[in-house]
């Protein structure tokens, strides 16, 4: 099987950081061969070509994705990791060129763009996987199938929360010796190199941090609860960074209707403080709570004292041996309650499933296996579209300073 990359541009794009992450993950899957890399910035494109040639891939570099699609007729699939505003155009072109597509999340910076991708995939009958890679992570699959749906260890889920916080950082720079000509930048929609390198902060290129970071986690909550939200309220602002258009912090509240009752979920994305570090999704029930993260050190199960015994689930291999007693405020070891109203310390458990591969590799492997043998995609376009709608509405809620309600039809492309 041959695999070809389409153009990457900007911060984690081109053949830069995110492009290299996906290249390295794909190269760990047997039978995958790259034929082309495409990027408007020579600096990143040449690096990717050299990297792939080092591992004996017969690869060519392109500055225009349309040239790549027309001059490499024997490729089967395309990976797209460009800025959000290019996803729809490049995905639709690749699908119409009879290529299967793996496109990074978020699908598009507009619901209309995302909807067009779903429709094109249907019309061409080509596969379109969206890069919500947690949906292929064996730890997340195990948690959803075994711990939530079968064992129902959490009891009735009542609340959820997500967090992805980062400390203050400067705008991404670039070597002065490798500046893209102004005419080339403008042809691709960028006013200057600062916009090109920091596209995630500008509204015409992206959906901002809630899409870039929070979108992964909101997708997990929607997936685990099995339904889209009914409404969303959010607050945020451009309070810290100068010259950025998107909010440097955002706090979100969703409400979901589930078969066991309403669930409210909060999502926090900060770019001015790491707040102690860590990124996670937290589902809380009346019998236990599950804290999930792609980083396994943040993943824990907290069993309430009154919950049914879990020994049987441990014997089945669903959960691992219990750990230390921790306070209700996670991480605080204690010997006595500070306040009589405080819940007693809980025993922590772990997941019995591990991932010994790069975090993107299982999702790419699922995509390739779907092409080869027809297994279902773990995140097809229709599924990702519902998440895209839910995430993009957050920015509308911030701008309106009011609750935004969803009509069921909004989640259907």
NORFEN-V989241 format. One record per residue. N is the residue number from 1. SS is DSSP state (helix for helix, strand for strand, loop for the rest). Layout:
# NORFEN-V989241
n = (N,N)
ss = (SS,SS)
This chain:
# NORFEN-V989241
n = (1,2,3,4,5,6,7,8,9,10,11,12,13,14,15,16,17,18,19,20,21,22,23,24,25,26,27,28,29,30,31,32,33,34,35,36,37,38,39,40,41,42,43,44,45,46,47,48,49,50,51,52,53,54,55,56,57,58,59,60,61,62,63,64,65,66,67,68,69,70,71,72,73,74,75,76,77,78,79,80,81,82,83,84,85,86,87,88,89,90,91,92,93,94,95,96,97,98,99,100,101,102,103,104,105,106,107,108,109,110,111,112,113,114,115,116,117,118,119,120,121,122,123,124,125,126,127,128,129,130,131,132,133,134,135,136,137,138,139,140,141,142,143,144,145,146,147,148,149,150,151,152,153,154,155,156,157,158,159,160,161,162,163,164,165,166,167,168,169,170,171,172,173,174,175,176,177,178,179,180,181,182,183,184,185,186,187,188,189,190,191,192,193,194,195,196,197,198,199,200,201,202,203,204,205,206,207,208,209,210,211,212,213,214,215,216,217,218,219,220,221,222,223,224,225,226,227,228,229,230,231,232,233,234,235,236,237,238,239,240,241,242,243,244,245,246,247,248,249,250,251,252,253,254,255,256,257,258,259,260,261,262,263,264,265,266,267,268,269,270,271,272,273,274,275,276,277,278,279,280,281,282,283,284,285,286,287,288,289,290,291,292,293,294,295,296,297,298,299,300,301,302,303,304,305,306,307,308,309,310,311,312,313,314,315,316,317,318,319,320,321,322,323,324,325,326,327,328,329,330,331,332,333,334,335,336,337,338,339,340,341,342,343,344,345,346,347,348,349,350,351,352,353,354,355,356,357,358,359,360,361,362,363,364,365,366,367,368,369,370,371,372,373,374,375,376,377,378,379,380,381,382,383,384,385,386,387,388,389,390,391,392,393,394,395,396,397,398,399,400,401,402,403,404,405,406,407,408,409,410,411,412,413)
ss = (loop,strand,strand,strand,strand,loop,loop,strand,loop,loop,loop,loop,loop,loop,loop,loop,helix,helix,helix,helix,helix,helix,helix,helix,helix,helix,helix,loop,loop,loop,loop,loop,strand,strand,loop,strand,strand,strand,strand,loop,loop,helix,helix,helix,helix,helix,helix,helix,helix,helix,helix,helix,helix,helix,loop,loop,loop,loop,loop,strand,strand,strand,loop,loop,helix,helix,helix,helix,helix,helix,helix,loop,loop,loop,loop,loop,strand,strand,strand,strand,loop,loop,loop,helix,helix,helix,helix,helix,helix,helix,helix,helix,helix,helix,helix,helix,loop,loop,loop,strand,strand,strand,strand,loop,loop,loop,loop,loop,loop,loop,helix,helix,helix,helix,helix,helix,helix,helix,helix,helix,helix,helix,helix,helix,loop,loop,loop,strand,strand,strand,loop,loop,helix,helix,helix,helix,loop,helix,helix,helix,helix,helix,helix,helix,helix,helix,helix,helix,helix,helix,loop,loop,loop,loop,loop,loop,strand,strand,strand,strand,strand,strand,strand,strand,strand,loop,loop,loop,loop,loop,loop,loop,loop,loop,loop,helix,helix,helix,loop,loop,loop,helix,helix,helix,helix,helix,helix,loop,loop,loop,loop,loop,helix,helix,helix,helix,helix,loop,helix,helix,helix,loop,loop,loop,loop,loop,loop,loop,helix,helix,helix,helix,helix,helix,helix,helix,helix,helix,helix,helix,helix,helix,helix,helix,helix,loop,loop,loop,strand,strand,strand,strand,strand,strand,strand,strand,strand,loop,loop,loop,loop,loop,loop,loop,loop,loop,loop,loop,strand,strand,strand,strand,strand,strand,strand,strand,strand,strand,loop,loop,strand,strand,strand,strand,strand,strand,strand,strand,strand,strand,loop,loop,loop,loop,loop,loop,loop,loop,strand,strand,strand,strand,strand,strand,strand,loop,loop,strand,strand,strand,strand,strand,loop,loop,loop,helix,helix,helix,loop,strand,strand,strand,strand,loop,loop,loop,loop,loop,loop,loop,helix,helix,helix,helix,helix,loop,loop,loop,strand,strand,loop,loop,loop,loop,strand,strand,loop,loop,loop,loop,loop,loop,loop,loop,loop,loop,loop,loop,loop,loop,loop,loop,loop,loop,loop,strand,strand,strand,strand,strand,strand,loop,loop,loop,loop,loop,loop,loop,loop,loop,helix,helix,helix,helix,helix,helix,helix,helix,helix,helix,helix,helix,helix,loop,loop,loop,loop,loop,loop,strand,helix,helix,helix,helix,helix,helix,helix,helix,helix,helix,helix,helix,helix,helix,helix,helix,helix,helix,helix,helix,loop,loop,loop,strand,strand,loop,loop,helix,helix,helix,helix,loop,loop)
